Amino acid sequence: MESHLPSSSPLAAEELTAYIGPKAERYRPRFGRFTRTGTARFEFSWNWPAAFAGMWWYLYRKMYGWALADFALSVLLGWTLFVPVLWGVARAVTGDYLYFRQADRKIREARPISSAGGSPAADSAHLARLAAEGGVHAWVPWVAIGAVFLVLALAALFFGLAWNTIPPLRELWPDPPGRWA
């Protein structure tokens, strides 16, 4: 479906607000910096949620391709001391721009063909379509919290089994640590 507007047509504030959903007032000024010169270009920004949440932030903002890429690169790069820090900085610096590019593309795709000649139609059906296409997944924070608890439970199980099955560990610490003694 070719319903794209020319790239010179700016995104309307109502369209951005409808697409972004929560925290639209935070992202609109950042998106404005990327188009300050009239064309879309990268500018330095910092996004704390992208830095710390990573794949979960991408899923929360419905950026599925970037979530998959983040997960794959995290697995491939391994987890040494400095890789998570460097990867978090890279996500923090590029997160807003990647989100802007997705919002720009999705909003232009959702615009009606009838508005291609002039300003975009700000009708309620168009804004409702943008809100459904964009926004956030409210379930992602709950799944992320559940995943953290699952990983912690599996780690406790693994280390408990290792404590009981590997004799040198028992020799290093003859008494169990903590209040289980």
Beta strands, then each sheet from edge to edge (+ up, - down):
end
